[in-house]
Amino acid sequence: MRKYILRRLIISIFTIWLIATVSFFLVHALPGNPIAINSGKILSQDTLERLTVYYGLDKPLWEQYLTYMNNLLHGNFGYSYKYPGQSVNGIIAGTFPVSAQLGLQAYMISIPLGFLFGIIAARKRGKAVDYVLVGFSAIGVSVPVFIVAAILQMVFAVKLKWFPVSLWKSFAHTILPTITLALGSIAGRTRGMRTLMLEIVNEDYIKTAKAKGLSTVRIVWSHQIRNAMIPMIPMMGLELVGMLMGSFVVEQIFAIPGIGSYFVTSIQSLDYTMVLGLTVFFGIFVVAANFIVDLIYGLADPRIRVTK
């Protein structure tokens, strides 16, 4: 197990370095002058040169890369071009908690409901409740998130006036965006769990358990559900990361002051430091989640561990 953990750790560190390196050169390959674009006004040649020197953009690209990697090792993402005086670290610290709250609420809803609906659909195969849940999962996966958000806003905010239409001021403001973000995950997990449960029914160990006289409840909980959940562990980790980062679309629709809006505007304005900082920040989260999921997966199913 130690070799397995060490191997995964080395791969994770290399992946983060690769993300940072590729992102750096791709961003600097984009056409346009980030200083001129983010100034908001026409600058004189002298002012433009001073700002270029101030931000270190006058140096060779390899030297900029080394400076960037050195700052990155110290946890410093630099200062934004678009928001003068604001560090990327400060913007992340101020906006990420909002996106994280939204993501965690959606995740805590989607996990139990998705597994529950999938188990019910598999156990009630061919019955009315199965058709309802299968239909729900198909619609939930197919309908774009902005359509779901618009429907929820129209019905529950405009017509019924149960919840606020947008903004992020109280718990009531979080309900509609949380449901919007969770529905797709619930639908996908329902379909996946149902499929895996039905595949496991015909496995030899299920037939053996029945031959031994085990009760239906024990077979379902100890064998079917447990083994059906193992292949879904990697998906759960990536979903958590995606939800913690928040959905850019959901944040835009509900006017949520999360990290997503900064990522979109930074790309449009060629804010190099912001784009790189958020990309590496997201990358670290994804890699860390994969590392943890790999460890959990190795504990849940020893067959996937790296062995001789």
Sine and cosine of phi, psi and omega as CSV:
sin_phi,cos_phi,sin_psi,cos_psi,sin_omega,cos_omega
0.00,0.00,-0.56,0.83,0.01,-1.00
-0.90,0.44,-0.68,0.73,0.03,-1.00
-0.89,0.45,-0.62,0.79,0.02,-1.00
-0.89,0.45,-0.72,0.70,0.01,-1.00
-0.90,0.43,-0.70,0.71,0.00,-1.00
-0.89,0.46,-0.68,0.73,0.01,-1.00
-0.88,0.48,-0.71,0.71,0.00,-1.00
-0.92,0.40,-0.57,0.82,0.01,-1.00
-0.92,0.40,-0.70,0.72,0.02,-1.00
-0.89,0.46,-0.68,0.73,0.03,-1.00
-0.89,0.46,-0.63,0.78,-0.01,-1.00
-0.91,0.41,-0.70,0.72,0.01,-1.00
-0.90,0.44,-0.69,0.72,0.03,-1.00
-0.89,0.46,-0.63,0.78,0.01,-1.00
-0.90,0.44,-0.68,0.73,0.02,-1.00
-0.89,0.46,-0.69,0.73,0.05,-1.00
-0.87,0.49,-0.66,0.75,-0.02,-1.00
-0.91,0.42,-0.66,0.75,0.03,-1.00
-0.88,0.48,-0.73,0.68,-0.02,-1.00
-0.89,0.45,-0.67,0.74,-0.05,-1.00
-0.93,0.37,-0.76,0.65,-0.02,-1.00
-0.89,0.45,-0.67,0.74,0.00,-1.00
-0.88,0.47,-0.65,0.76,-0.01,-1.00
-0.86,0.51,-0.77,0.63,-0.07,-1.00
-0.95,0.30,-0.54,0.84,0.05,-1.00
-0.92,0.39,-0.68,0.74,-0.01,-1.00
-0.90,0.44,-0.69,0.73,-0.02,-1.00
-0.96,0.28,-0.20,0.98,0.06,-1.00
-1.00,0.09,-0.19,0.98,0.01,-1.00
-0.92,0.38,0.64,-0.77,0.01,-1.00
-0.96,0.28,0.54,-0.84,0.04,-1.00
0.89,-0.45,0.36,-0.93,0.02,-1.00
-0.97,-0.25,0.92,-0.38,-0.06,-1.00
-0.89,0.45,-0.50,0.87,0.01,-1.00
-0.92,0.38,-0.74,0.67,-0.01,-1.00
-0.91,0.42,-0.63,0.78,-0.04,-1.00
-0.93,0.37,-0.64,0.77,-0.10,-0.99
-1.00,-0.01,-0.07,1.00,-0.01,-1.00
-0.96,0.29,-0.47,0.88,0.00,-1.00
0.98,0.18,0.05,1.00,0.02,-1.00
-0.40,-0.92,0.23,-0.97,0.01,-1.00
-0.97,0.23,0.83,-0.56,-0.03,-1.00
-0.98,-0.19,0.51,-0.86,0.11,-0.99
-0.95,0.30,0.34,-0.94,-0.02,-1.00
-0.87,0.49,-0.61,0.79,0.00,-1.00
-0.91,0.42,-0.70,0.71,0.02,-1.00
-0.90,0.43,-0.65,0.76,-0.01,-1.00
-0.89,0.45,-0.63,0.77,0.02,-1.00
-0.93,0.38,-0.63,0.78,0.01,-1.00
-0.90,0.44,-0.70,0.71,0.01,-1.00
-0.92,0.39,-0.58,0.82,0.05,-1.00
-0.89,0.46,-0.66,0.75,0.05,-1.00
-0.93,0.37,-0.65,0.76,-0.04,-1.00
-0.87,0.49,-0.67,0.75,-0.02,-1.00
-1.00,0.04,0.01,1.00,0.07,-1.00
0.97,0.23,0.29,0.96,-0.03,-1.00
-0.99,0.16,-0.10,1.00,0.03,-1.00
-0.99,0.11,-0.23,0.97,-0.05,-1.00
-0.98,0.18,0.36,-0.93,0.08,-1.00
-0.85,0.53,0.47,-0.88,-0.09,-1.00
-0.88,0.48,-0.62,0.78,-0.01,-1.00
-0.91,0.42,-0.58,0.82,0.03,-1.00
-0.95,0.32,-0.62,0.78,0.08,-1.00
-0.88,0.47,-0.62,0.78,0.00,-1.00
-0.90,0.43,-0.71,0.70,0.01,-1.00
-0.89,0.45,-0.65,0.76,0.05,-1.00
-0.89,0.45,-0.67,0.74,0.01,-1.00
-0.89,0.46,-0.71,0.70,-0.01,-1.00
-0.92,0.39,-0.59,0.80,0.04,-1.00
-0.90,0.43,-0.69,0.72,0.05,-1.00
-0.90,0.43,-0.61,0.80,-0.01,-1.00
-0.90,0.43,-0.63,0.78,0.03,-1.00
-0.90,0.45,-0.44,0.90,0.03,-1.00
-1.00,-0.07,0.15,0.99,0.02,-1.00
0.96,0.28,0.38,0.92,-0.03,-1.00
-0.95,-0.32,0.91,-0.41,0.00,-1.00
-1.00,0.01,-0.08,1.00,0.04,-1.00
1.00,-0.03,-0.16,-0.99,-0.04,-1.00
-0.93,-0.35,0.56,-0.83,-0.04,-1.00
-0.95,0.30,0.60,-0.80,0.11,-0.99
-0.98,0.19,-0.58,0.81,-0.08,-1.00
-0.98,0.21,-0.55,0.84,-0.02,-1.00
-0.90,-0.43,1.00,0.08,-0.07,-1.00
-0.84,0.54,0.70,-0.71,0.03,-1.00
1.00,0.07,-0.13,0.99,-0.01,-1.00
-0.96,-0.27,0.79,-0.62,0.04,-1.00
-0.99,0.14,0.46,-0.89,0.05,-1.00
-0.90,0.44,-0.60,0.80,0.06,-1.00
-0.86,0.51,-0.67,0.74,0.00,-1.00
-0.92,0.39,-0.63,0.77,0.02,-1.00
-0.92,0.40,-0.66,0.75,0.04,-1.00
-0.89,0.45,-0.69,0.72,-0.01,-1.00
-0.90,0.44,-0.51,0.86,-0.03,-1.00
-1.00,0.08,-0.43,0.90,-0.10,-1.00
-0.96,-0.29,-0.49,0.87,-0.06,-1.00
-0.88,0.47,-0.63,0.78,0.03,-1.00
-0.83,0.55,-0.56,0.83,0.03,-1.00
-0.92,0.39,-0.75,0.66,0.03,-1.00
-0.89,0.45,-0.60,0.80,0.00,-1.00
-0.92,0.40,-0.65,0.76,0.03,-1.00
-0.88,0.47,-0.72,0.69,0.04,-1.00
-0.86,0.51,-0.72,0.70,-0.03,-1.00
-0.91,0.41,-0.67,0.74,-0.01,-1.00
-0.91,0.41,-0.65,0.76,0.03,-1.00
-0.89,0.46,-0.69,0.72,0.02,-1.00
-0.91,0.41,-0.63,0.78,-0.03,-1.00
-0.92,0.39,-0.68,0.73,-0.02,-1.00
-0.92,0.40,-0.37,0.93,0.08,-1.00
-1.00,0.09,-0.68,0.73,-0.14,-0.99
-0.94,0.33,-0.57,0.82,-0.06,-1.00
-0.89,0.46,-0.87,0.50,-0.05,-1.00
-0.92,0.40,-0.65,0.76,-0.04,-1.00
-0.93,0.38,-0.65,0.76,0.00,-1.00
-0.89,0.46,-0.73,0.68,0.03,-1.00
-0.91,0.41,-0.67,0.74,-0.02,-1.00
-0.89,0.46,-0.75,0.67,-0.01,-1.00
-0.89,0.45,-0.62,0.78,0.01,-1.00
-0.91,0.41,-0.66,0.75,0.02,-1.00
-0.91,0.41,-0.69,0.72,0.00,-1.00
-0.89,0.46,-0.70,0.71,-0.01,-1.00
-0.88,0.47,-0.63,0.77,0.00,-1.00
-0.94,0.34,-0.66,0.76,-0.02,-1.00
-0.95,0.32,-0.45,0.89,-0.01,-1.00
-0.95,-0.30,0.58,0.82,-0.06,-1.00
-0.83,0.56,0.74,-0.67,0.03,-1.00
1.00,0.09,-0.07,1.00,0.00,-1.00
-0.98,-0.19,0.10,-1.00,-0.11,-0.99
-0.86,0.51,-0.68,0.73,-0.03,-1.00
-0.90,0.43,-0.54,0.84,0.04,-1.00
-0.91,0.42,-0.72,0.70,0.01,-1.00
-0.89,0.45,-0.61,0.79,0.01,-1.00
-0.91,0.43,-0.72,0.69,-0.02,-1.00
-0.94,0.35,-0.61,0.79,0.06,-1.00
-0.90,0.43,-0.67,0.74,0.06,-1.00
-0.89,0.46,-0.66,0.75,0.04,-1.00
-0.88,0.47,-0.69,0.73,-0.01,-1.00
-0.91,0.41,-0.61,0.79,0.02,-1.00
-0.91,0.41,-0.68,0.73,0.01,-1.00
-0.93,0.36,-0.68,0.73,-0.03,-1.00
-0.89,0.46,-0.57,0.82,0.01,-1.00
-0.98,0.20,-0.53,0.85,-0.14,-0.99
-1.00,0.07,-0.60,0.80,-0.11,-0.99
-0.96,0.26,0.77,-0.63,0.03,-1.00
-0.88,0.47,0.47,-0.88,-0.08,-1.00
-0.91,0.42,-0.52,0.86,-0.01,-1.00
-0.95,0.31,-0.45,0.89,0.10,-1.00
-0.94,0.34,-0.69,0.72,0.04,-1.00
-0.86,0.50,-0.71,0.70,0.00,-1.00
-0.88,0.48,-0.68,0.73,-0.01,-1.00
-0.90,0.44,-0.66,0.75,0.01,-1.00
-0.90,0.43,-0.72,0.70,0.00,-1.00
-0.89,0.46,-0.66,0.76,0.03,-1.00
-0.90,0.43,-0.68,0.73,-0.03,-1.00
-0.91,0.42,-0.71,0.71,-0.10,-1.00
-0.98,0.22,-0.81,0.59,-0.17,-0.99
-1.00,-0.01,-0.34,0.94,-0.01,-1.00
-0.97,-0.23,-0.74,0.68,-0.06,-1.00
-0.99,0.11,-0.77,0.64,-0.07,-1.00
-0.98,0.21,-0.86,0.52,-0.07,-1.00
-0.99,0.12,-0.38,0.92,0.01,-1.00
0.85,0.53,0.59,0.80,0.03,-1.00
-0.99,0.15,-0.56,0.83,-0.07,-1.00
-0.73,-0.68,0.36,-0.93,0.07,-1.00
-0.91,0.42,0.49,-0.87,-0.01,-1.00
-0.94,0.35,-0.66,0.75,-0.07,-1.00
-0.41,-0.91,-0.26,-0.97,-0.05,-1.00
0.96,0.28,0.04,-1.00,-0.13,-0.99
-0.59,-0.81,0.98,0.19,-0.08,-1.00
-0.87,-0.49,-0.53,0.85,-0.04,-1.00
-0.61,-0.79,0.03,-1.00,0.00,-1.00
-0.88,0.47,-0.56,0.83,0.02,-1.00
-0.87,0.49,-0.55,0.84,0.00,-1.00
-0.93,0.36,-0.35,0.94,-0.07,-1.00
-1.00,0.03,-0.23,0.97,-0.16,-0.99
-0.92,0.38,-0.80,0.61,-0.04,-1.00
-0.89,0.45,-0.74,0.67,0.05,-1.00
-0.90,0.44,-0.53,0.85,0.04,-1.00
-0.91,0.41,-0.71,0.70,0.03,-1.00
-0.90,0.44,-0.66,0.75,0.02,-1.00
-0.86,0.51,-0.70,0.71,-0.03,-1.00
-0.95,0.30,-0.49,0.87,-0.09,-1.00
-1.00,0.08,-0.45,0.90,-0.14,-0.99
-0.86,0.51,-0.71,0.70,0.00,-1.00
-0.88,0.47,-0.64,0.77,0.02,-1.00
-0.92,0.38,-0.66,0.75,0.04,-1.00
-0.87,0.50,-0.72,0.70,-0.02,-1.00
-0.89,0.45,-0.71,0.70,0.00,-1.00
-0.90,0.43,-0.67,0.75,-0.01,-1.00
-0.94,0.35,-0.57,0.82,0.05,-1.00
-0.87,0.49,-0.75,0.66,0.00,-1.00
-0.90,0.43,-0.69,0.73,-0.02,-1.00
-0.91,0.42,-0.69,0.72,-0.02,-1.00
-0.92,0.40,-0.64,0.77,0.03,-1.00
-0.88,0.48,-0.72,0.69,-0.02,-1.00
-0.88,0.47,-0.71,0.70,-0.02,-1.00
-0.92,0.39,-0.63,0.78,0.03,-1.00
-0.88,0.47,-0.67,0.75,-0.02,-1.00
-0.95,0.32,-0.53,0.85,0.05,-1.00
-0.93,0.38,-0.60,0.80,-0.08,-1.00
-0.96,0.27,-0.38,0.92,-0.05,-1.00
-0.82,0.57,-0.59,0.80,-0.08,-1.00
-1.00,-0.08,0.15,0.99,0.03,-1.00
-0.95,0.32,0.43,-0.90,-0.06,-1.00
-0.89,0.45,-0.61,0.79,-0.06,-1.00
-0.93,0.35,-0.42,0.91,0.09,-1.00
-0.95,0.32,-0.67,0.74,0.04,-1.00
-0.89,0.45,-0.62,0.78,0.02,-1.00
-0.90,0.43,-0.67,0.75,0.02,-1.00
-0.89,0.46,-0.64,0.77,0.04,-1.00
-0.92,0.40,-0.64,0.77,-0.01,-1.00
-0.91,0.42,-0.51,0.86,0.03,-1.00
-0.97,0.24,-0.16,0.99,0.03,-1.00
1.00,0.02,0.30,0.95,0.05,-1.00
-0.91,0.41,0.53,-0.85,-0.01,-1.00
-0.94,0.35,0.39,-0.92,0.00,-1.00
-0.87,0.49,-0.65,0.76,-0.01,-1.00
-0.88,0.48,-0.70,0.72,-0.02,-1.00
-0.92,0.38,-0.63,0.77,0.02,-1.00
-0.89,0.45,-0.69,0.72,-0.03,-1.00
-0.91,0.41,-0.78,0.63,-0.10,-0.99
-0.97,0.24,-0.63,0.78,-0.10,-0.99
-1.00,0.04,-0.39,0.92,-0.09,-1.00
-0.87,-0.49,-0.82,0.57,-0.07,-1.00
-0.92,0.38,-0.82,0.57,-0.08,-1.00
-0.91,0.42,-0.71,0.71,-0.04,-1.00
-0.87,0.50,-0.72,0.69,-0.04,-1.00
-0.97,0.25,-0.45,0.89,0.05,-1.00
-0.96,0.28,-0.47,0.88,-0.04,-1.00
-0.97,0.23,-0.44,0.90,-0.07,-1.00
-0.85,0.53,-0.75,0.66,0.02,-1.00
-0.91,0.42,-0.27,0.96,-0.04,-1.00
-1.00,-0.03,-0.10,0.99,-0.02,-1.00
-0.87,0.49,-0.74,0.68,0.03,-1.00
-0.85,0.53,-0.63,0.77,0.01,-1.00
-0.89,0.45,-0.61,0.79,-0.02,-1.00
-0.90,0.44,-0.63,0.77,0.01,-1.00
-0.91,0.42,-0.72,0.70,-0.01,-1.00
-0.92,0.38,-0.58,0.81,0.05,-1.00
-0.90,0.44,-0.65,0.76,0.01,-1.00
-0.88,0.48,-0.69,0.72,0.01,-1.00
-0.88,0.48,-0.73,0.68,-0.01,-1.00
-0.87,0.50,-0.64,0.77,-0.02,-1.00
-0.97,0.25,-0.58,0.82,0.05,-1.00
-0.90,0.44,-0.60,0.80,0.05,-1.00
-0.95,0.32,-0.34,0.94,-0.02,-1.00
0.99,0.12,0.48,-0.88,0.05,-1.00
-1.00,0.05,0.83,-0.56,0.00,-1.00
-0.85,0.53,-0.65,0.76,-0.04,-1.00
-0.92,0.39,-0.72,0.70,-0.01,-1.00
-0.88,0.47,-0.67,0.74,0.01,-1.00
-0.90,0.43,-0.60,0.80,0.01,-1.00
-0.94,0.35,-0.69,0.72,-0.06,-1.00
-0.91,0.41,-0.67,0.74,-0.07,-1.00
-1.00,-0.09,0.18,0.98,0.04,-1.00
0.80,0.60,0.74,0.67,-0.01,-1.00
-1.00,-0.03,0.78,-0.62,-0.04,-1.00
-0.98,0.20,0.85,0.52,-0.01,-1.00
-0.99,-0.13,-0.18,-0.98,-0.10,-1.00
-0.98,0.19,-0.31,0.95,-0.07,-1.00
-0.89,0.45,-0.67,0.74,-0.04,-1.00
-0.89,0.45,-0.59,0.80,0.01,-1.00
-0.92,0.40,-0.59,0.81,-0.01,-1.00
-0.91,0.41,-0.66,0.75,0.00,-1.00
-0.92,0.40,-0.76,0.65,-0.05,-1.00
-0.92,0.38,-0.52,0.85,-0.01,-1.00
-0.92,0.39,-0.57,0.82,0.05,-1.00
-0.93,0.36,-0.68,0.73,-0.01,-1.00
-0.90,0.43,-0.54,0.84,-0.08,-1.00
-0.98,-0.18,0.14,0.99,-0.01,-1.00
0.82,0.57,0.63,0.78,0.06,-1.00
-0.98,0.18,1.00,0.03,-0.13,-0.99
-0.79,0.61,-0.78,0.63,-0.10,-0.99
-0.91,0.42,-0.61,0.79,0.00,-1.00
-0.94,0.35,-0.70,0.71,0.02,-1.00
-0.87,0.50,-0.75,0.67,-0.01,-1.00
-0.91,0.41,-0.68,0.73,-0.01,-1.00
-0.88,0.48,-0.72,0.69,-0.02,-1.00
-0.94,0.34,-0.61,0.79,0.02,-1.00
-0.89,0.45,-0.72,0.69,0.01,-1.00
-0.92,0.39,-0.63,0.78,0.03,-1.00
-0.87,0.49,-0.73,0.68,0.05,-1.00
-0.89,0.45,-0.67,0.75,-0.02,-1.00
-0.88,0.47,-0.66,0.75,0.03,-1.00
-0.88,0.47,-0.65,0.76,0.01,-1.00
-0.90,0.44,-0.70,0.72,-0.01,-1.00
-0.90,0.44,-0.72,0.70,-0.01,-1.00
-0.90,0.43,-0.68,0.73,0.02,-1.00
-0.89,0.45,-0.65,0.76,0.02,-1.00
-0.90,0.43,-0.67,0.74,0.04,-1.00
-0.89,0.45,-0.63,0.78,0.02,-1.00
-0.89,0.46,-0.73,0.68,0.01,-1.00
-0.91,0.42,-0.66,0.75,0.01,-1.00
-0.89,0.45,-0.65,0.76,0.04,-1.00
-0.87,0.49,-0.64,0.77,0.03,-1.00
-0.92,0.40,-0.70,0.72,0.02,-1.00
-0.90,0.44,-0.66,0.75,0.01,-1.00
-0.88,0.47,-0.64,0.77,0.03,-1.00
-0.91,0.42,-0.58,0.82,0.04,-1.00
-0.96,0.27,-0.61,0.79,-0.03,-1.00
-0.96,0.29,-0.58,0.82,-0.01,-1.00
-0.68,-0.74,1.00,-0.05,-0.04,-1.00
-0.84,0.55,-0.29,0.96,-0.04,-1.00
-0.91,0.41,-0.40,0.92,-0.06,-1.00
-1.00,0.00,-0.05,1.00,0.04,-1.00
-0.91,0.41,0.49,-0.87,0.01,-1.00
-0.97,0.22,0.89,-0.45,-0.01,-1.00
-0.74,-0.67,0.16,-0.99,0.05,-1.00
-0.91,0.42,0.00,0.00,0.00,0.00
